[in-house]
Amino acid sequence: MVLHGPCMALNAGALWRICKSQTQIWHGYIRGGWLHQIVVIEDAEEMKLRSLYH
């Protein structure tokens, strides 16, 4: 599965991808080639306050 838009890994070994589309930031957790969950956070500042590694 491909998440469209400018995407980047949080680090080299991470399965998390951040894809920013205009004002939305998409979090996709990909494991085994399948998208398990995706969360849309419209506020980038809110995203910065969240821990991605609970």
N, CA, C, O and CB atoms as a CASP TS submission, in Angstrom:
PFRMAT TS
TARGET T0000
AUTHOR 0000-0000-0000
METHOD Language model
MODEL 1
PARENT N/A
ATOM      1  N   MET     1       0.848  -1.200   0.000  1.00  0.00           N
ATOM      2  CA  MET     1       0.000   0.000   0.000  1.00  0.00           C
ATOM      3  C   MET     1       0.875   1.239   0.000  1.00  0.00           C
ATOM      4  O   MET     1       1.876   1.305   0.714  1.00  0.00           O
ATOM      5  CB  MET     1      -0.955   0.012   1.224  1.00  0.00           C
ATOM      6  N   VAL     2       0.499   2.206  -0.794  1.00  0.00           N
ATOM      7  CA  VAL     2       1.261   3.449  -0.898  1.00  0.00           C
ATOM      8  C   VAL     2       0.432   4.588  -0.336  1.00  0.00           C
ATOM      9  O   VAL     2      -0.728   4.768  -0.705  1.00  0.00           O
ATOM     10  CB  VAL     2       1.664   3.739  -2.368  1.00  0.00           C
ATOM     11  N   LEU     3       1.033   5.354   0.557  1.00  0.00           N
ATOM     12  CA  LEU     3       0.379   6.548   1.073  1.00  0.00           C
ATOM     13  C   LEU     3       0.840   7.726   0.226  1.00  0.00           C
ATOM     14  O   LEU     3       2.030   8.038   0.173  1.00  0.00           O
ATOM     15  CB  LEU     3       0.701   6.773   2.593  1.00  0.00           C
ATOM     16  N   HIS     4      -0.098   8.366  -0.425  1.00  0.00           N
ATOM     17  CA  HIS     4       0.251   9.428  -1.358  1.00  0.00           C
ATOM     18  C   HIS     4       0.668  10.690  -0.615  1.00  0.00           C
ATOM     19  O   HIS     4       0.275  10.927   0.528  1.00  0.00           O
ATOM     20  CB  HIS     4      -0.923   9.726  -2.289  1.00  0.00           C
ATOM     21  N   GLY     5       1.469  11.484  -1.297  1.00  0.00           N
ATOM     22  CA  GLY     5       1.933  12.725  -0.711  1.00  0.00           C
ATOM     23  C   GLY     5       3.343  12.582  -0.195  1.00  0.00           C
ATOM     24  O   GLY     5       3.880  11.474  -0.182  1.00  0.00           O
ATOM     25  N   PRO     6       3.964  13.673   0.234  1.00  0.00           N
ATOM     26  CA  PRO     6       5.328  13.636   0.760  1.00  0.00           C
ATOM     27  C   PRO     6       5.377  12.858   2.060  1.00  0.00           C
ATOM     28  O   PRO     6       4.841  13.297   3.077  1.00  0.00           O
ATOM     29  CB  PRO     6       5.866  15.053   0.972  1.00  0.00           C
ATOM     30  N   CYS     7       6.024  11.699   2.022  1.00  0.00           N
ATOM     31  CA  CYS     7       6.065  10.828   3.197  1.00  0.00           C
ATOM     32  C   CYS     7       7.505  10.652   3.646  1.00  0.00           C
ATOM     33  O   CYS     7       8.431  10.722   2.838  1.00  0.00           O
ATOM     34  CB  CYS     7       5.418   9.452   2.895  1.00  0.00           C
ATOM     35  N   MET     8       7.687  10.425   4.935  1.00  0.00           N
ATOM     36  CA  MET     8       9.025  10.163   5.441  1.00  0.00           C
ATOM     37  C   MET     8       8.932   9.261   6.658  1.00  0.00           C
ATOM     38  O   MET     8       7.952   9.292   7.401  1.00  0.00           O
ATOM     39  CB  MET     8       9.755  11.478   5.788  1.00  0.00           C
ATOM     40  N   ALA     9       9.953   8.470   6.846  1.00  0.00           N
ATOM     41  CA  ALA     9      10.027   7.625   8.032  1.00  0.00           C
ATOM     42  C   ALA     9      10.536   8.460   9.196  1.00  0.00           C
ATOM     43  O   ALA     9      11.352   9.364   9.020  1.00  0.00           O
ATOM     44  CB  ALA     9      10.945   6.393   7.790  1.00  0.00           C
ATOM     45  N   LEU    10      10.036   8.142  10.398  1.00  0.00           N
ATOM     46  CA  LEU    10      10.512   8.852  11.579  1.00  0.00           C
ATOM     47  C   LEU    10      11.970   8.521  11.847  1.00  0.00           C
ATOM     48  O   LEU    10      12.735   9.380  12.284  1.00  0.00           O
ATOM     49  CB  LEU    10       9.655   8.506  12.801  1.00  0.00           C
ATOM     50  N   ASN    11      12.353   7.292  11.589  1.00  0.00           N
ATOM     51  CA  ASN    11      13.756   6.910  11.630  1.00  0.00           C
ATOM     52  C   ASN    11      13.953   5.727  10.703  1.00  0.00           C
ATOM     53  O   ASN    11      12.991   5.176  10.168  1.00  0.00           O
ATOM     54  CB  ASN    11      14.211   6.569  13.078  1.00  0.00           C
ATOM     55  N   ALA    12      15.201   5.344  10.517  1.00  0.00           N
ATOM     56  CA  ALA    12      15.529   4.353   9.498  1.00  0.00           C
ATOM     57  C   ALA    12      14.839   3.012   9.736  1.00  0.00           C
ATOM     58  O   ALA    12      14.489   2.314   8.784  1.00  0.00           O
ATOM     59  CB  ALA    12      17.022   4.151   9.444  1.00  0.00           C
ATOM     60  N   GLY    13      14.642   2.651  11.014  1.00  0.00           N
ATOM     61  CA  GLY    13      14.078   1.350  11.323  1.00  0.00           C
ATOM     62  C   GLY    13      12.586   1.373  11.601  1.00  0.00           C
ATOM     63  O   GLY    13      11.987   0.331  11.867  1.00  0.00           O
ATOM     64  N   ALA    14      11.979   2.559  11.542  1.00  0.00           N
ATOM     65  CA  ALA    14      10.584   2.682  11.942  1.00  0.00           C
ATOM     66  C   ALA    14       9.645   2.239  10.833  1.00  0.00           C
ATOM     67  O   ALA    14       9.937   2.405   9.649  1.00  0.00           O
ATOM     68  CB  ALA    14      10.274   4.111  12.341  1.00  0.00           C
ATOM     69  N   LEU    15       8.510   1.670  11.235  1.00  0.00           N
ATOM     70  CA  LEU    15       7.468   1.328  10.289  1.00  0.00           C
ATOM     71  C   LEU    15       6.449   2.443  10.167  1.00  0.00           C
ATOM     72  O   LEU    15       5.570   2.418   9.306  1.00  0.00           O
ATOM     73  CB  LEU    15       6.788   0.042  10.698  1.00  0.00           C
ATOM     74  N   TRP    16       6.589   3.439  11.064  1.00  0.00           N
ATOM     75  CA  TRP    16       5.691   4.588  10.996  1.00  0.00           C
ATOM     76  C   TRP    16       6.068   5.471   9.816  1.00  0.00           C
ATOM     77  O   TRP    16       7.244   5.642   9.493  1.00  0.00           O
ATOM     78  CB  TRP    16       5.732   5.396  12.311  1.00  0.00           C
ATOM     79  N   ARG    17       5.050   6.022   9.185  1.00  0.00           N
ATOM     80  CA  ARG    17       5.288   7.006   8.143  1.00  0.00           C
ATOM     81  C   ARG    17       4.432   8.239   8.449  1.00  0.00           C
ATOM     82  O   ARG    17       3.297   8.125   8.910  1.00  0.00           O
ATOM     83  CB  ARG    17       4.963   6.422   6.723  1.00  0.00           C
ATOM     84  N   ILE    18       4.990   9.391   8.187  1.00  0.00           N
ATOM     85  CA  ILE    18       4.216  10.620   8.307  1.00  0.00           C
ATOM     86  C   ILE    18       4.019  11.183   6.906  1.00  0.00           C
ATOM     87  O   ILE    18       4.980  11.427   6.177  1.00  0.00           O
ATOM     88  CB  ILE    18       4.925  11.660   9.245  1.00  0.00           C
ATOM     89  N   CYS    19       2.765  11.382   6.549  1.00  0.00           N
ATOM     90  CA  CYS    19       2.455  11.948   5.239  1.00  0.00           C
ATOM     91  C   CYS    19       1.649  13.214   5.451  1.00  0.00           C
ATOM     92  O   CYS    19       0.555  13.189   6.015  1.00  0.00           O
ATOM     93  CB  CYS    19       1.677  10.932   4.343  1.00  0.00           C
ATOM     94  N   LYS    20       2.204  14.308   4.996  1.00  0.00           N
ATOM     95  CA  LYS    20       1.527  15.581   5.198  1.00  0.00           C
ATOM     96  C   LYS    20       0.805  15.974   3.911  1.00  0.00           C
ATOM     97  O   LYS    20       1.407  16.043   2.839  1.00  0.00           O
ATOM     98  CB  LYS    20       2.534  16.684   5.627  1.00  0.00           C
ATOM     99  N   SER    21      -0.476  16.225   4.037  1.00  0.00           N
ATOM    100  CA  SER    21      -1.270  16.666   2.905  1.00  0.00           C
ATOM    101  C   SER    21      -1.960  17.953   3.310  1.00  0.00           C
ATOM    102  O   SER    21      -2.940  17.936   4.055  1.00  0.00           O
ATOM    103  CB  SER    21      -2.302  15.578   2.462  1.00  0.00           C
ATOM    104  N   GLN    22      -1.447  19.063   2.819  1.00  0.00           N
ATOM    105  CA  GLN    22      -1.945  20.384   3.171  1.00  0.00           C
ATOM    106  C   GLN    22      -1.890  20.569   4.686  1.00  0.00           C
ATOM    107  O   GLN    22      -0.799  20.698   5.240  1.00  0.00           O
ATOM    108  CB  GLN    22      -3.385  20.585   2.647  1.00  0.00           C
ATOM    109  N   THR    23      -3.038  20.584   5.374  1.00  0.00           N
ATOM    110  CA  THR    23      -3.044  20.819   6.812  1.00  0.00           C
ATOM    111  C   THR    23      -3.191  19.525   7.592  1.00  0.00           C
ATOM    112  O   THR    23      -3.259  19.547   8.821  1.00  0.00           O
ATOM    113  CB  THR    23      -4.160  21.772   7.182  1.00  0.00           C
ATOM    114  N   GLN    24      -3.240  18.387   6.889  1.00  0.00           N
ATOM    115  CA  GLN    24      -3.442  17.130   7.579  1.00  0.00           C
ATOM    116  C   GLN    24      -2.154  16.320   7.609  1.00  0.00           C
ATOM    117  O   GLN    24      -1.380  16.316   6.652  1.00  0.00           O
ATOM    118  CB  GLN    24      -4.557  16.333   6.917  1.00  0.00           C
ATOM    119  N   ILE    25      -1.942  15.640   8.717  1.00  0.00           N
ATOM    120  CA  ILE    25      -0.802  14.747   8.847  1.00  0.00           C
ATOM    121  C   ILE    25      -1.342  13.348   9.103  1.00  0.00           C
ATOM    122  O   ILE    25      -2.089  13.126  10.055  1.00  0.00           O
ATOM    123  CB  ILE    25       0.166  15.207   9.992  1.00  0.00           C
ATOM    124  N   TRP    26      -0.959  12.408   8.248  1.00  0.00           N
ATOM    125  CA  TRP    26      -1.472  11.053   8.329  1.00  0.00           C
ATOM    126  C   TRP    26      -0.416  10.157   8.967  1.00  0.00           C
ATOM    127  O   TRP    26       0.751  10.176   8.576  1.00  0.00           O
ATOM    128  CB  TRP    26      -1.873  10.527   6.927  1.00  0.00           C
ATOM    129  N   HIS    27      -0.844   9.371   9.958  1.00  0.00           N
ATOM    130  CA  HIS    27       0.027   8.397  10.588  1.00  0.00           C
ATOM    131  C   HIS    27      -0.411   7.013  10.146  1.00  0.00           C
ATOM    132  O   HIS    27      -1.545   6.608  10.402  1.00  0.00           O
ATOM    133  CB  HIS    27       0.000   8.529  12.137  1.00  0.00           C
ATOM    134  N   GLY    28       0.455   6.304   9.502  1.00  0.00           N
ATOM    135  CA  GLY    28       0.124   4.948   9.100  1.00  0.00           C
ATOM    136  C   GLY    28       1.113   3.963   9.696  1.00  0.00           C
ATOM    137  O   GLY    28       2.325   4.134   9.560  1.00  0.00           O
ATOM    138  N   TYR    29       0.607   2.943  10.347  1.00  0.00           N
ATOM    139  CA  TYR    29       1.481   1.910  10.877  1.00  0.00           C
ATOM    140  C   TYR    29       1.386   0.701   9.970  1.00  0.00           C
ATOM    141  O   TYR    29       0.352   0.035   9.921  1.00  0.00           O
ATOM    142  CB  TYR    29       1.110   1.543  12.342  1.00  0.00           C
ATOM    143  N   ILE    30       2.462   0.414   9.250  1.00  0.00           N
ATOM    144  CA  ILE    30       2.456  -0.633   8.244  1.00  0.00           C
ATOM    145  C   ILE    30       3.274  -1.822   8.753  1.00  0.00           C
ATOM    146  O   ILE    30       4.434  -1.676   9.139  1.00  0.00           O
ATOM    147  CB  ILE    30       3.018  -0.107   6.894  1.00  0.00           C
ATOM    148  N   ARG    31       2.650  -2.989   8.746  1.00  0.00           N
ATOM    149  CA  ARG    31       3.327  -4.201   9.196  1.00  0.00           C
ATOM    150  C   ARG    31       2.935  -5.321   8.239  1.00  0.00           C
ATOM    151  O   ARG    31       1.752  -5.547   7.989  1.00  0.00           O
ATOM    152  CB  ARG    31       2.952  -4.559  10.687  1.00  0.00           C
ATOM    153  N   GLY    32       3.912  -6.005   7.717  1.00  0.00           N
ATOM    154  CA  GLY    32       3.638  -7.104   6.806  1.00  0.00           C
ATOM    155  C   GLY    32       2.971  -6.655   5.521  1.00  0.00           C
ATOM    156  O   GLY    32       2.295  -7.440   4.857  1.00  0.00           O
ATOM    157  N   GLY    33       3.165  -5.377   5.167  1.00  0.00           N
ATOM    158  CA  GLY    33       2.616  -4.865   3.925  1.00  0.00           C
ATOM    159  C   GLY    33       1.167  -4.419   4.033  1.00  0.00           C
ATOM    160  O   GLY    33       0.576  -3.999   3.038  1.00  0.00           O
ATOM    161  N   TRP    34       0.591  -4.503   5.215  1.00  0.00           N
ATOM    162  CA  TRP    34      -0.805  -4.105   5.393  1.00  0.00           C
ATOM    163  C   TRP    34      -0.902  -2.905   6.323  1.00  0.00           C
ATOM    164  O   TRP    34      -0.168  -2.794   7.305  1.00  0.00           O
ATOM    165  CB  TRP    34      -1.637  -5.274   5.945  1.00  0.00           C
ATOM    166  N   LEU    35      -1.814  -2.021   5.992  1.00  0.00           N
ATOM    167  CA  LEU    35      -2.026  -0.843   6.836  1.00  0.00           C
ATOM    168  C   LEU    35      -2.966  -1.213   7.976  1.00  0.00           C
ATOM    169  O   LEU    35      -4.154  -1.448   7.753  1.00  0.00           O
ATOM    170  CB  LEU    35      -2.602   0.348   6.008  1.00  0.00           C
ATOM    171  N   HIS    36      -2.435  -1.265   9.199  1.00  0.00           N
ATOM    172  CA  HIS    36      -3.214  -1.696  10.345  1.00  0.00           C
ATOM    173  C   HIS    36      -4.096  -0.591  10.903  1.00  0.00           C
ATOM    174  O   HIS    36      -5.238  -0.823  11.299  1.00  0.00           O
ATOM    175  CB  HIS    36      -2.302  -2.204  11.418  1.00  0.00           C
ATOM    176  N   GLN    37      -3.551   0.596  10.924  1.00  0.00           N
ATOM    177  CA  GLN    37      -4.351   1.703  11.443  1.00  0.00           C
ATOM    178  C   GLN    37      -3.841   3.004  10.856  1.00  0.00           C
ATOM    179  O   GLN    37      -2.661   3.141  10.534  1.00  0.00           O
ATOM    180  CB  GLN    37      -4.309   1.748  12.991  1.00  0.00           C
ATOM    181  N   ILE    38      -4.740   3.946  10.724  1.00  0.00           N
ATOM    182  CA  ILE    38      -4.345   5.270  10.234  1.00  0.00           C
ATOM    183  C   ILE    38      -5.127   6.324  10.995  1.00  0.00           C
ATOM    184  O   ILE    38      -6.339   6.208  11.177  1.00  0.00           O
ATOM    185  CB  ILE    38      -4.586   5.405   8.699  1.00  0.00           C
ATOM    186  N   VAL    39      -4.427   7.344  11.432  1.00  0.00           N
ATOM    187  CA  VAL    39      -5.020   8.399  12.234  1.00  0.00           C
ATOM    188  C   VAL    39      -4.774   9.720  11.538  1.00  0.00           C
ATOM    189  O   VAL    39      -3.657  10.005  11.105  1.00  0.00           O
ATOM    190  CB  VAL    39      -4.445   8.410  13.674  1.00  0.00           C
ATOM    191  N   VAL    40      -5.795  10.511  11.433  1.00  0.00           N
ATOM    192  CA  VAL    40      -5.652  11.832  10.831  1.00  0.00           C
ATOM    193  C   VAL    40      -5.666  12.874  11.936  1.00  0.00           C
ATOM    194  O   VAL    40      -6.632  12.986  12.692  1.00  0.00           O
ATOM    195  CB  VAL    40      -6.781  12.107   9.793  1.00  0.00           C
ATOM    196  N   ILE    41      -4.589  13.629  12.020  1.00  0.00           N
ATOM    197  CA  ILE    41      -4.505  14.717  12.992  1.00  0.00           C
ATOM    198  C   ILE    41      -4.382  16.009  12.209  1.00  0.00           C
ATOM    199  O   ILE    41      -3.406  16.220  11.490  1.00  0.00           O
ATOM    200  CB  ILE    41      -3.296  14.528  13.981  1.00  0.00           C
ATOM    201  N   GLU    42      -5.374  16.870  12.352  1.00  0.00           N
ATOM    202  CA  GLU    42      -5.400  18.092  11.554  1.00  0.00           C
ATOM    203  C   GLU    42      -4.485  19.171  12.108  1.00  0.00           C
ATOM    204  O   GLU    42      -4.081  20.084  11.388  1.00  0.00           O
ATOM    205  CB  GLU    42      -6.806  18.621  11.469  1.00  0.00           C
ATOM    206  N   ASP    43      -4.160  19.063  13.390  1.00  0.00           N
ATOM    207  CA  ASP    43      -3.345  20.089  14.022  1.00  0.00           C
ATOM    208  C   ASP    43      -1.924  19.562  14.191  1.00  0.00           C
ATOM    209  O   ASP    43      -1.683  18.657  14.990  1.00  0.00           O
ATOM    210  CB  ASP    43      -3.946  20.514  15.388  1.00  0.00           C
ATOM    211  N   ALA    44      -0.998  20.125  13.446  1.00  0.00           N
ATOM    212  CA  ALA    44       0.388  19.680  13.508  1.00  0.00           C
ATOM    213  C   ALA    44       0.979  19.902  14.895  1.00  0.00           C
ATOM    214  O   ALA    44       1.797  19.103  15.351  1.00  0.00           O
ATOM    215  CB  ALA    44       1.222  20.407  12.461  1.00  0.00           C
ATOM    216  N   GLU    45       0.581  20.966  15.565  1.00  0.00           N
ATOM    217  CA  GLU    45       1.095  21.247  16.900  1.00  0.00           C
ATOM    218  C   GLU    45       0.630  20.183  17.881  1.00  0.00           C
ATOM    219  O   GLU    45       1.375  19.792  18.780  1.00  0.00           O
ATOM    220  CB  GLU    45       0.651  22.639  17.371  1.00  0.00           C
ATOM    221  N   GLU    46      -0.604  19.713  17.708  1.00  0.00           N
ATOM    222  CA  GLU    46      -1.117  18.658  18.562  1.00  0.00           C
ATOM    223  C   GLU    46      -0.307  17.385  18.360  1.00  0.00           C
ATOM    224  O   GLU    46       0.001  16.674  19.317  1.00  0.00           O
ATOM    225  CB  GLU    46      -2.603  18.406  18.277  1.00  0.00           C
ATOM    226  N   MET    47       0.035  17.104  17.105  1.00  0.00           N
ATOM    227  CA  MET    47       0.822  15.918  16.801  1.00  0.00           C
ATOM    228  C   MET    47       2.168  15.945  17.513  1.00  0.00           C
ATOM    229  O   MET    47       2.645  14.916  17.992  1.00  0.00           O
ATOM    230  CB  MET    47       1.030  15.795  15.301  1.00  0.00           C
ATOM    231  N   LYS    48       2.778  17.127  17.581  1.00  0.00           N
ATOM    232  CA  LYS    48       4.087  17.261  18.212  1.00  0.00           C
ATOM    233  C   LYS    48       4.027  16.910  19.702  1.00  0.00           C
ATOM    234  O   LYS    48       5.020  16.482  20.291  1.00  0.00           O
ATOM    235  CB  LYS    48       4.618  18.687  18.027  1.00  0.00           C
ATOM    236  N   LEU    49       2.850  17.098  20.297  1.00  0.00           N
ATOM    237  CA  LEU    49       2.706  16.827  21.717  1.00  0.00           C
ATOM    238  C   LEU    49       2.411  15.366  22.004  1.00  0.00           C
ATOM    239  O   LEU    49       2.478  14.929  23.153  1.00  0.00           O
ATOM    240  CB  LEU    49       1.620  17.684  22.291  1.00  0.00           C
ATOM    241  N   ARG    50       2.083  14.606  20.961  1.00  0.00           N
ATOM    242  CA  ARG    50       1.735  13.204  21.149  1.00  0.00           C
ATOM    243  C   ARG    50       2.990  12.339  21.098  1.00  0.00           C
ATOM    244  O   ARG    50       3.943  12.635  20.377  1.00  0.00           O
ATOM    245  CB  ARG    50       0.723  12.748  20.083  1.00  0.00           C
ATOM    246  N   SER    51       2.964  11.267  21.881  1.00  0.00           N
ATOM    247  CA  SER    51       4.061  10.310  21.829  1.00  0.00           C
ATOM    248  C   SER    51       3.721   9.245  20.797  1.00  0.00           C
ATOM    249  O   SER    51       2.653   8.635  20.853  1.00  0.00           O
ATOM    250  CB  SER    51       4.325   9.673  23.228  1.00  0.00           C
ATOM    251  N   LEU    52       4.636   9.022  19.852  1.00  0.00           N
ATOM    252  CA  LEU    52       4.399   8.018  18.825  1.00  0.00           C
ATOM    253  C   LEU    52       4.870   6.640  19.276  1.00  0.00           C
ATOM    254  O   LEU    52       4.676   5.647  18.574  1.00  0.00           O
ATOM    255  CB  LEU    52       5.099   8.412  17.532  1.00  0.00           C
ATOM    256  N   TYR    53       5.487   6.588  20.450  1.00  0.00           N
ATOM    257  CA  TYR    53       6.034   5.314  20.931  1.00  0.00           C
ATOM    258  C   TYR    53       5.495   5.015  22.323  1.00  0.00           C
ATOM    259  O   TYR    53       6.253   4.979  23.292  1.00  0.00           O
ATOM    260  CB  TYR    53       7.585   5.348  20.949  1.00  0.00           C
ATOM    261  N   HIS    54       4.207   4.803  22.420  1.00  0.00           N
ATOM    262  CA  HIS    54       3.584   4.507  23.710  1.00  0.00           C
ATOM    263  C   HIS    54       4.101   3.182  24.251  1.00  0.00           C
ATOM    264  O   HIS    54       3.694   2.756  25.332  1.00  0.00           O
ATOM    265  CB  HIS    54       2.049   4.470  23.581  1.00  0.00           C
TER
END
